[in-house]
């Protein structure tokens, strides 16, 4: 598998995590816990791409 959503990656970690399309007005990221869950999967490198 080349990629997974953070919801499908439940309880797993990965050396590198890309969190893309982060927009504070998007309901998927409306709670800080959702962003924390996605970001906390990274073991060594985390890359976050905000949507402008």
N, CA, C, O and CB atoms as a CASP TS submission, in Angstrom:
PFRMAT TS
TARGET T0000
AUTHOR 0000-0000-0000
METHOD Language model
MODEL 1
PARENT N/A
ATOM      1  N   UNK     1       0.856  -1.179   0.000  1.00  0.00           N
ATOM      2  CA  UNK     1       0.000   0.000   0.000  1.00  0.00           C
ATOM      3  C   UNK     1       0.896   1.234   0.000  1.00  0.00           C
ATOM      4  O   UNK     1       1.809   1.344   0.818  1.00  0.00           O
ATOM      5  CB  UNK     1      -0.970   0.002   1.230  1.00  0.00           C
ATOM      6  N   UNK     2       0.634   2.155  -0.912  1.00  0.00           N
ATOM      7  CA  UNK     2       1.436   3.364  -1.025  1.00  0.00           C
ATOM      8  C   UNK     2       1.042   4.438  -0.026  1.00  0.00           C
ATOM      9  O   UNK     2       1.889   5.201   0.437  1.00  0.00           O
ATOM     10  CB  UNK     2       1.330   3.911  -2.409  1.00  0.00           C
ATOM     11  N   UNK     3      -0.240   4.499   0.308  1.00  0.00           N
ATOM     12  CA  UNK     3      -0.686   5.495   1.268  1.00  0.00           C
ATOM     13  C   UNK     3      -1.947   5.009   1.970  1.00  0.00           C
ATOM     14  O   UNK     3      -2.631   4.100   1.501  1.00  0.00           O
ATOM     15  CB  UNK     3      -0.938   6.847   0.575  1.00  0.00           C
ATOM     16  N   UNK     4      -2.235   5.635   3.102  1.00  0.00           N
ATOM     17  CA  UNK     4      -3.461   5.360   3.844  1.00  0.00           C
ATOM     18  C   UNK     4      -3.929   6.646   4.490  1.00  0.00           C
ATOM     19  O   UNK     4      -3.129   7.544   4.753  1.00  0.00           O
ATOM     20  CB  UNK     4      -3.244   4.249   4.911  1.00  0.00           C
ATOM     21  N   UNK     5      -5.220   6.737   4.744  1.00  0.00           N
ATOM     22  CA  UNK     5      -5.709   7.874   5.506  1.00  0.00           C
ATOM     23  C   UNK     5      -5.356   7.642   6.975  1.00  0.00           C
ATOM     24  O   UNK     5      -5.138   6.506   7.394  1.00  0.00           O
ATOM     25  CB  UNK     5      -7.253   8.070   5.313  1.00  0.00           C
ATOM     26  N   UNK     6      -5.301   8.711   7.742  1.00  0.00           N
ATOM     27  CA  UNK     6      -4.954   8.544   9.160  1.00  0.00           C
ATOM     28  C   UNK     6      -6.004   7.727   9.888  1.00  0.00           C
ATOM     29  O   UNK     6      -5.690   7.076  10.885  1.00  0.00           O
ATOM     30  CB  UNK     6      -4.794   9.907   9.839  1.00  0.00           C
ATOM     31  N   UNK     7      -7.236   7.743   9.420  1.00  0.00           N
ATOM     32  CA  UNK     7      -8.287   6.957  10.068  1.00  0.00           C
ATOM     33  C   UNK     7      -8.096   5.469   9.814  1.00  0.00           C
ATOM     34  O   UNK     7      -8.418   4.652  10.677  1.00  0.00           O
ATOM     35  CB  UNK     7      -9.665   7.398   9.573  1.00  0.00           C
ATOM     36  N   UNK     8      -7.581   5.104   8.653  1.00  0.00           N
ATOM     37  CA  UNK     8      -7.331   3.701   8.325  1.00  0.00           C
ATOM     38  C   UNK     8      -6.024   3.204   8.956  1.00  0.00           C
ATOM     39  O   UNK     8      -5.788   1.999   9.041  1.00  0.00           O
ATOM     40  CB  UNK     8      -7.285   3.514   6.801  1.00  0.00           C
ATOM     41  N   UNK     9      -5.195   4.129   9.388  1.00  0.00           N
ATOM     42  CA  UNK     9      -3.896   3.797   9.955  1.00  0.00           C
ATOM     43  C   UNK     9      -3.984   3.723  11.477  1.00  0.00           C
ATOM     44  O   UNK     9      -3.031   4.061  12.179  1.00  0.00           O
ATOM     45  CB  UNK     9      -2.840   4.830   9.526  1.00  0.00           C
ATOM     46  N   UNK    10      -5.096   3.293  11.964  1.00  0.00           N
ATOM     47  CA  UNK    10      -5.422   3.279  13.387  1.00  0.00           C
ATOM     48  C   UNK    10      -4.435   2.451  14.202  1.00  0.00           C
ATOM     49  O   UNK    10      -4.261   1.258  13.953  1.00  0.00           O
ATOM     50  CB  UNK    10      -6.820   2.746  13.588  1.00  0.00           C
ATOM     51  N   UNK    11      -3.795   3.083  15.169  1.00  0.00           N
ATOM     52  CA  UNK    11      -2.895   2.384  16.069  1.00  0.00           C
ATOM     53  C   UNK    11      -1.548   2.035  15.482  1.00  0.00           C
ATOM     54  O   UNK    11      -0.752   1.369  16.144  1.00  0.00           O
ATOM     55  CB  UNK    11      -3.534   1.162  16.532  1.00  0.00           C
ATOM     56  N   UNK    12      -1.261   2.460  14.266  1.00  0.00           N
ATOM     57  CA  UNK    12       0.002   2.142  13.604  1.00  0.00           C
ATOM     58  C   UNK    12       0.883   3.381  13.525  1.00  0.00           C
ATOM     59  O   UNK    12       0.403   4.511  13.627  1.00  0.00           O
ATOM     60  CB  UNK    12      -0.250   1.574  12.196  1.00  0.00           C
ATOM     61  N   UNK    13       2.173   3.152  13.343  1.00  0.00           N
ATOM     62  CA  UNK    13       3.114   4.240  13.162  1.00  0.00           C
ATOM     63  C   UNK    13       3.890   4.000  11.883  1.00  0.00           C
ATOM     64  O   UNK    13       3.931   2.884  11.365  1.00  0.00           O
ATOM     65  CB  UNK    13       4.065   4.367  14.374  1.00  0.00           C
ATOM     66  N   UNK    14       4.504   5.058  11.379  1.00  0.00           N
ATOM     67  CA  UNK    14       5.298   4.971  10.172  1.00  0.00           C
ATOM     68  C   UNK    14       6.509   5.889  10.331  1.00  0.00           C
ATOM     69  O   UNK    14       6.411   6.924  10.990  1.00  0.00           O
ATOM     70  CB  UNK    14       4.458   5.351   8.914  1.00  0.00           C
ATOM     71  N   UNK    15       7.644   5.529   9.741  1.00  0.00           N
ATOM     72  CA  UNK    15       8.824   6.397   9.855  1.00  0.00           C
ATOM     73  C   UNK    15       8.577   7.791   9.282  1.00  0.00           C
ATOM     74  O   UNK    15       9.058   8.779   9.838  1.00  0.00           O
ATOM     75  CB  UNK    15      10.011   5.758   9.146  1.00  0.00           C
ATOM     76  N   UNK    16       7.837   7.885   8.184  1.00  0.00           N
ATOM     77  CA  UNK    16       7.562   9.168   7.541  1.00  0.00           C
ATOM     78  C   UNK    16       6.066   9.314   7.334  1.00  0.00           C
ATOM     79  O   UNK    16       5.400   8.398   6.851  1.00  0.00           O
ATOM     80  CB  UNK    16       8.315   9.290   6.191  1.00  0.00           C
ATOM     81  N   UNK    17       5.545  10.476   7.706  1.00  0.00           N
ATOM     82  CA  UNK    17       4.119  10.752   7.536  1.00  0.00           C
ATOM     83  C   UNK    17       3.963  12.097   6.839  1.00  0.00           C
ATOM     84  O   UNK    17       4.564  13.092   7.246  1.00  0.00           O
ATOM     85  CB  UNK    17       3.372  10.745   8.909  1.00  0.00           C
ATOM     86  N   UNK    18       3.148  12.118   5.781  1.00  0.00           N
ATOM     87  CA  UNK    18       2.749  13.342   5.109  1.00  0.00           C
ATOM     88  C   UNK    18       1.305  13.622   5.496  1.00  0.00           C
ATOM     89  O   UNK    18       0.437  12.772   5.295  1.00  0.00           O
ATOM     90  CB  UNK    18       2.918  13.231   3.552  1.00  0.00           C
ATOM     91  N   UNK    19       1.036  14.789   6.043  1.00  0.00           N
ATOM     92  CA  UNK    19      -0.334  15.209   6.333  1.00  0.00           C
ATOM     93  C   UNK    19      -0.625  16.331   5.341  1.00  0.00           C
ATOM     94  O   UNK    19      -0.038  17.410   5.418  1.00  0.00           O
ATOM     95  CB  UNK    19      -0.522  15.683   7.857  1.00  0.00           C
ATOM     96  N   UNK    20      -1.533  16.065   4.413  1.00  0.00           N
ATOM     97  CA  UNK    20      -1.775  17.027   3.338  1.00  0.00           C
ATOM     98  C   UNK    20      -3.196  17.567   3.377  1.00  0.00           C
ATOM     99  O   UNK    20      -4.092  16.979   3.980  1.00  0.00           O
ATOM    100  CB  UNK    20      -1.505  16.386   1.985  1.00  0.00           C
ATOM    101  N   UNK    21      -3.372  18.695   2.721  1.00  0.00           N
ATOM    102  CA  UNK    21      -4.689  19.313   2.563  1.00  0.00           C
ATOM    103  C   UNK    21      -5.290  19.720   3.903  1.00  0.00           C
ATOM    104  O   UNK    21      -6.487  19.545   4.131  1.00  0.00           O
ATOM    105  CB  UNK    21      -5.631  18.360   1.845  1.00  0.00           C
ATOM    106  N   UNK    22      -4.459  20.263   4.787  1.00  0.00           N
ATOM    107  CA  UNK    22      -4.931  20.708   6.099  1.00  0.00           C
ATOM    108  C   UNK    22      -5.539  22.101   5.944  1.00  0.00           C
ATOM    109  O   UNK    22      -4.864  23.039   5.520  1.00  0.00           O
ATOM    110  CB  UNK    22      -3.766  20.714   7.154  1.00  0.00           C
ATOM    111  N   UNK    23      -6.800  22.223   6.288  1.00  0.00           N
ATOM    112  CA  UNK    23      -7.524  23.493   6.188  1.00  0.00           C
ATOM    113  C   UNK    23      -8.387  23.621   7.428  1.00  0.00           C
ATOM    114  O   UNK    23      -9.223  22.758   7.695  1.00  0.00           O
ATOM    115  CB  UNK    23      -8.394  23.573   4.876  1.00  0.00           C
ATOM    116  N   UNK    24      -8.190  24.698   8.192  1.00  0.00           N
ATOM    117  CA  UNK    24      -8.922  24.845   9.450  1.00  0.00           C
ATOM    118  C   UNK    24     -10.432  24.931   9.261  1.00  0.00           C
ATOM    119  O   UNK    24     -11.187  24.666  10.196  1.00  0.00           O
ATOM    120  CB  UNK    24      -8.443  26.069  10.173  1.00  0.00           C
ATOM    121  N   UNK    25     -10.883  25.300   8.052  1.00  0.00           N
ATOM    122  CA  UNK    25     -12.319  25.383   7.776  1.00  0.00           C
ATOM    123  C   UNK    25     -12.912  24.063   7.299  1.00  0.00           C
ATOM    124  O   UNK    25     -14.130  23.948   7.160  1.00  0.00           O
ATOM    125  CB  UNK    25     -12.578  26.446   6.744  1.00  0.00           C
ATOM    126  N   UNK    26     -12.073  23.075   7.050  1.00  0.00           N
ATOM    127  CA  UNK    26     -12.519  21.756   6.599  1.00  0.00           C
ATOM    128  C   UNK    26     -12.981  20.949   7.814  1.00  0.00           C
ATOM    129  O   UNK    26     -12.272  20.880   8.818  1.00  0.00           O
ATOM    130  CB  UNK    26     -11.376  21.006   5.831  1.00  0.00           C
ATOM    131  N   UNK    27     -14.136  20.356   7.730  1.00  0.00           N
ATOM    132  CA  UNK    27     -14.691  19.606   8.864  1.00  0.00           C
ATOM    133  C   UNK    27     -13.810  18.439   9.297  1.00  0.00           C
ATOM    134  O   UNK    27     -13.848  18.031  10.458  1.00  0.00           O
ATOM    135  CB  UNK    27     -16.064  19.088   8.512  1.00  0.00           C
ATOM    136  N   UNK    28     -13.005  17.889   8.357  1.00  0.00           N
ATOM    137  CA  UNK    28     -12.125  16.779   8.727  1.00  0.00           C
ATOM    138  C   UNK    28     -11.094  17.202   9.766  1.00  0.00           C
ATOM    139  O   UNK    28     -10.636  16.377  10.557  1.00  0.00           O
ATOM    140  CB  UNK    28     -11.418  16.231   7.491  1.00  0.00           C
ATOM    141  N   UNK    29     -10.729  18.473   9.770  1.00  0.00           N
ATOM    142  CA  UNK    29      -9.694  18.964  10.684  1.00  0.00           C
ATOM    143  C   UNK    29     -10.278  19.906  11.732  1.00  0.00           C
ATOM    144  O   UNK    29      -9.540  20.672  12.353  1.00  0.00           O
ATOM    145  CB  UNK    29      -8.588  19.676   9.902  1.00  0.00           C
ATOM    146  N   UNK    30     -11.587  19.859  11.934  1.00  0.00           N
ATOM    147  CA  UNK    30     -12.253  20.819  12.815  1.00  0.00           C
ATOM    148  C   UNK    30     -11.879  20.647  14.282  1.00  0.00           C
ATOM    149  O   UNK    30     -11.970  21.601  15.055  1.00  0.00           O
ATOM    150  CB  UNK    30     -13.744  20.697  12.664  1.00  0.00           C
ATOM    151  N   UNK    31     -11.470  19.473  14.669  1.00  0.00           N
ATOM    152  CA  UNK    31     -11.061  19.235  16.055  1.00  0.00           C
ATOM    153  C   UNK    31      -9.558  19.006  16.105  1.00  0.00           C
ATOM    154  O   UNK    31      -8.992  18.323  15.252  1.00  0.00           O
ATOM    155  CB  UNK    31     -11.818  18.023  16.662  1.00  0.00           C
ATOM    156  N   UNK    32      -8.924  19.583  17.111  1.00  0.00           N
ATOM    157  CA  UNK    32      -7.477  19.413  17.244  1.00  0.00           C
ATOM    158  C   UNK    32      -7.086  17.955  17.414  1.00  0.00           C
ATOM    159  O   UNK    32      -5.976  17.566  17.049  1.00  0.00           O
ATOM    160  CB  UNK    32      -6.963  20.219  18.418  1.00  0.00           C
ATOM    161  N   UNK    33      -7.977  17.147  17.959  1.00  0.00           N
ATOM    162  CA  UNK    33      -7.657  15.730  18.172  1.00  0.00           C
ATOM    163  C   UNK    33      -7.456  15.001  16.845  1.00  0.00           C
ATOM    164  O   UNK    33      -6.658  14.066  16.774  1.00  0.00           O
ATOM    165  CB  UNK    33      -8.771  15.046  18.979  1.00  0.00           C
ATOM    166  N   UNK    34      -8.165  15.414  15.795  1.00  0.00           N
ATOM    167  CA  UNK    34      -8.007  14.785  14.487  1.00  0.00           C
ATOM    168  C   UNK    34      -6.617  15.053  13.927  1.00  0.00           C
ATOM    169  O   UNK    34      -5.966  14.142  13.414  1.00  0.00           O
ATOM    170  CB  UNK    34      -9.077  15.291  13.514  1.00  0.00           C
ATOM    171  N   UNK    35      -6.164  16.291  14.022  1.00  0.00           N
ATOM    172  CA  UNK    35      -4.837  16.646  13.531  1.00  0.00           C
ATOM    173  C   UNK    35      -3.760  15.980  14.379  1.00  0.00           C
ATOM    174  O   UNK    35      -2.760  15.499  13.847  1.00  0.00           O
ATOM    175  CB  UNK    35      -4.651  18.171  13.532  1.00  0.00           C
ATOM    176  N   UNK    36      -3.958  15.950  15.683  1.00  0.00           N
ATOM    177  CA  UNK    36      -2.992  15.282  16.560  1.00  0.00           C
ATOM    178  C   UNK    36      -2.873  13.803  16.211  1.00  0.00           C
ATOM    179  O   UNK    36      -1.766  13.266  16.153  1.00  0.00           O
ATOM    180  CB  UNK    36      -3.399  15.446  18.032  1.00  0.00           C
ATOM    181  N   UNK    37      -3.994  13.148  15.982  1.00  0.00           N
ATOM    182  CA  UNK    37      -3.984  11.730  15.636  1.00  0.00           C
ATOM    183  C   UNK    37      -3.183  11.487  14.369  1.00  0.00           C
ATOM    184  O   UNK    37      -2.366  10.568  14.313  1.00  0.00           O
ATOM    185  CB  UNK    37      -5.409  11.208  15.464  1.00  0.00           C
ATOM    186  N   UNK    38      -3.411  12.304  13.359  1.00  0.00           N
ATOM    187  CA  UNK    38      -2.696  12.143  12.094  1.00  0.00           C
ATOM    188  C   UNK    38      -1.199  12.401  12.279  1.00  0.00           C
ATOM    189  O   UNK    38      -0.369  11.655  11.760  1.00  0.00           O
ATOM    190  CB  UNK    38      -3.274  13.091  11.028  1.00  0.00           C
ATOM    191  N   UNK    39      -0.860  13.453  13.013  1.00  0.00           N
ATOM    192  CA  UNK    39       0.544  13.832  13.182  1.00  0.00           C
ATOM    193  C   UNK    39       1.312  12.878  14.087  1.00  0.00           C
ATOM    194  O   UNK    39       2.514  12.682  13.906  1.00  0.00           O
ATOM    195  CB  UNK    39       0.632  15.227  13.741  1.00  0.00           C
ATOM    196  N   UNK    40       0.636  12.291  15.046  1.00  0.00           N
ATOM    197  CA  UNK    40       1.328  11.437  16.019  1.00  0.00           C
ATOM    198  C   UNK    40       1.738  10.076  15.447  1.00  0.00           C
ATOM    199  O   UNK    40       2.393   9.297  16.139  1.00  0.00           O
ATOM    200  CB  UNK    40       0.444  11.224  17.226  1.00  0.00           C
ATOM    201  N   UNK    41       1.373   9.781  14.221  1.00  0.00           N
ATOM    202  CA  UNK    41       1.766   8.518  13.584  1.00  0.00           C
ATOM    203  C   UNK    41       3.215   8.531  13.108  1.00  0.00           C
ATOM    204  O   UNK    41       3.789   7.473  12.848  1.00  0.00           O
ATOM    205  CB  UNK    41       0.852   8.222  12.410  1.00  0.00           C
ATOM    206  N   UNK    42       3.812   9.718  12.992  1.00  0.00           N
ATOM    207  CA  UNK    42       5.183   9.837  12.474  1.00  0.00           C
ATOM    208  C   UNK    42       6.204   9.450  13.539  1.00  0.00           C
ATOM    209  O   UNK    42       6.113   9.885  14.687  1.00  0.00           O
ATOM    210  CB  UNK    42       5.452  11.274  11.983  1.00  0.00           C
ATOM    211  N   UNK    43       7.172   8.630  13.147  1.00  0.00           N
ATOM    212  CA  UNK    43       8.248   8.240  14.053  1.00  0.00           C
ATOM    213  C   UNK    43       9.476   9.131  13.894  1.00  0.00           C
ATOM    214  O   UNK    43      10.107   9.491  14.887  1.00  0.00           O
ATOM    215  CB  UNK    43       8.630   6.790  13.815  1.00  0.00           C
ATOM    216  N   UNK    44       9.824   9.494  12.655  1.00  0.00           N
ATOM    217  CA  UNK    44      11.055  10.258  12.402  1.00  0.00           C
ATOM    218  C   UNK    44      10.830  11.561  11.664  1.00  0.00           C
ATOM    219  O   UNK    44      11.473  12.566  11.967  1.00  0.00           O
ATOM    220  CB  UNK    44      12.012   9.425  11.622  1.00  0.00           C
ATOM    221  N   UNK    45       9.922  11.557  10.697  1.00  0.00           N
ATOM    222  CA  UNK    45       9.734  12.735   9.862  1.00  0.00           C
ATOM    223  C   UNK    45       8.254  12.989   9.643  1.00  0.00           C
ATOM    224  O   UNK    45       7.504  12.095   9.253  1.00  0.00           O
ATOM    225  CB  UNK    45      10.454  12.571   8.519  1.00  0.00           C
ATOM    226  N   UNK    46       7.847  14.227   9.900  1.00  0.00           N
ATOM    227  CA  UNK    46       6.473  14.643   9.679  1.00  0.00           C
ATOM    228  C   UNK    46       6.479  15.837   8.739  1.00  0.00           C
ATOM    229  O   UNK    46       7.181  16.820   8.976  1.00  0.00           O
ATOM    230  CB  UNK    46       5.763  14.987  11.020  1.00  0.00           C
ATOM    231  N   UNK    47       5.686  15.750   7.660  1.00  0.00           N
ATOM    232  CA  UNK    47       5.552  16.847   6.715  1.00  0.00           C
ATOM    233  C   UNK    47       4.081  17.218   6.649  1.00  0.00           C
ATOM    234  O   UNK    47       3.234  16.388   6.318  1.00  0.00           O
ATOM    235  CB  UNK    47       6.108  16.465   5.302  1.00  0.00           C
ATOM    236  N   UNK    48       3.779  18.486   6.972  1.00  0.00           N
ATOM    237  CA  UNK    48       2.403  18.973   6.968  1.00  0.00           C
ATOM    238  C   UNK    48       2.272  20.016   5.864  1.00  0.00           C
ATOM    239  O   UNK    48       3.059  20.960   5.794  1.00  0.00           O
ATOM    240  CB  UNK    48       2.003  19.570   8.361  1.00  0.00           C
ATOM    241  N   UNK    49       1.275  19.839   5.006  1.00  0.00           N
ATOM    242  CA  UNK    49       1.019  20.766   3.906  1.00  0.00           C
ATOM    243  C   UNK    49      -0.329  21.406   4.144  1.00  0.00           C
ATOM    244  O   UNK    49      -1.359  20.733   4.122  1.00  0.00           O
ATOM    245  CB  UNK    49       1.063  20.047   2.522  1.00  0.00           C
ATOM    246  N   UNK    50      -0.321  22.723   4.372  1.00  0.00           N
ATOM    247  CA  UNK    50      -1.551  23.481   4.580  1.00  0.00           C
ATOM    248  C   UNK    50      -2.160  23.873   3.252  1.00  0.00           C
ATOM    249  O   UNK    50      -1.460  24.071   2.259  1.00  0.00           O
ATOM    250  CB  UNK    50      -1.286  24.725   5.427  1.00  0.00           C
ATOM    251  N   UNK    51      -3.451  23.978   3.254  1.00  0.00           N
ATOM    252  CA  UNK    51      -4.174  24.440   2.076  1.00  0.00           C
ATOM    253  C   UNK    51      -4.405  25.934   2.235  1.00  0.00           C
ATOM    254  O   UNK    51      -4.862  26.383   3.287  1.00  0.00           O
ATOM    255  CB  UNK    51      -5.527  23.669   1.888  1.00  0.00           C
ATOM    256  N   UNK    52      -4.098  26.696   1.213  1.00  0.00           N
ATOM    257  CA  UNK    52      -4.331  28.142   1.277  1.00  0.00           C
ATOM    258  C   UNK    52      -5.481  28.541   0.411  1.00  0.00           C
ATOM    259  O   UNK    52      -5.821  29.722   0.341  1.00  0.00           O
ATOM    260  CB  UNK    52      -3.096  28.908   0.868  1.00  0.00           C
TER
END
